[in-house]
Amino acid sequence: MLDLSTVYLGQTLRSPIMVSSSPLTNTPERVKLLEDAGAGAVSLRSIFEEEIEGAIENLERQVEHTEAWDYIRGHEMSHGLDEYRRLIRGCKETVSIPVFASMNAKSSSFWVDHVKALEDAGADGIELNLSVLPVDYHDTEERIIQFYVDTVKKVKQRISVPLAVKIGYYFTSIPSLVDKLYYAGANAVVLFNRFYQVDIDPVKEDLGRMSPISAPTDYTIPMRWVMLIYGKTPIDLATSSGVHDGETVAKMLLAGATVTQVCSTLLKNGVEHLHAMRNDLEAWMRQKGYSSIDQFRGKLSQKHSKRPKSFERLQYVKTVAAHA
Ligand SMILES: Cc1cc2nc3c(=O)[nH]c(=O)nc-3n(C[C@H](O)[C@H](O)[C@H](O)COP(=O)(O)O)c2cc1C
């Protein structure tokens, strides 16, 4: 009997394959399908700062009396939160796998007063999706990192459930950022958020849409950072981006991941694909003689490598030589 369990954000997951924040996790019925297909846990679709701000702005445009704005702001805020709280409660009543709430923040103070409401609705943990697109020359890396650290500290003060922070990979030093987030109180990092990419339609000479779906080769970026970070800070490491099959789950665990999050592959292949991913992971473990994940987690991380310097190579020295 293989033991696929793993401990993430203080919860024991029956499988290291969990479903990331997305439309796959936006109703209790969908979350139930994911549980039935073998998901270890779910991160619910995010509640977005802009979502509520947008609704507030729309209403404000329709209202003449400025004194009504405060009321509207409060009403919309609680309406958006109520809906999200219903989602959390509905999922907790429907499934027994851990359910993490996800909130997307672009300003430090917006969620701080409201995050407790997500915990009170029954979330087993909070995933904080922090995303800042630095478009202003005042947005120095130092300021952005300070925003991340301050937000984590403030959110942590308000909740008692564990906190994961989902980040993008546009940082000068990922290990240093992860370390700072750990000391600010984060229990896990999710590597990485996948940002919406803008395209250009040259025919219409207008902005175009890029597919939000990842490619199966995208896993190499989070895998590299997990290999480098594993064992150097006690923080849980979740990977997100490009995990499309069971073999890639095995790679991420060998790198040192605590869990792997999946989304695009299920949007493409259906939630039943979770069964195939688990079966492939189990088949690989049997072939290798492993009976639990702890026997091989982080085996190929830099920490356990006899050639740690080889993880730091950025240039194609050997590849270039091989193709000369
Ligand atoms: C249609 C779609 C909606 C998403 N919505 C969210 C969201 O609400 N919150 C979030 O943190 N990530 C969201 N994501 C990002 C995913 O959670 C995930 O990080 C990303 O797709 C990379 O993982 P993948 O390669 O397994 O798809 C979304 C992704 C897709 C494709």
The ligand as an ORCA input file, in Angstrom:
! r2SCAN-3c Opt
* xyz 0 1
  C      -8.912     30.374    -16.218
  C      -7.960     30.565    -15.061
  C      -8.380     31.263    -13.925
  C      -7.512     31.441    -12.848
  N      -7.956     32.098    -11.725
  C      -7.099     32.268    -10.675
  C      -7.541     32.891     -9.475
  O      -8.688     33.262     -9.296
  N      -6.617     33.039     -8.486
  C      -5.325     32.601     -8.584
  O      -4.543     32.749     -7.630
  N      -4.899     31.974     -9.700
  C      -5.745     31.811    -10.734
  N      -5.315     31.159    -11.857
  C      -3.919     30.678    -11.926
  C      -3.853     29.206    -11.512
  O      -4.242     29.014    -10.179
  C      -2.428     28.668    -11.679
  O      -1.562     29.347    -10.783
  C      -1.879     28.841    -13.082
  O      -2.856     28.522    -14.056
  C      -0.651     27.948    -13.312
  O      -0.935     26.601    -13.066
  P      -1.239     25.545    -14.246
  O      -0.066     25.510    -15.124
  O      -1.487     24.247    -13.519
  O      -2.449     26.058    -14.946
  C      -6.182     30.940    -12.924
  C      -5.789     30.235    -14.063
  C      -6.655     30.033    -15.109
  C      -6.192     29.247    -16.304
*
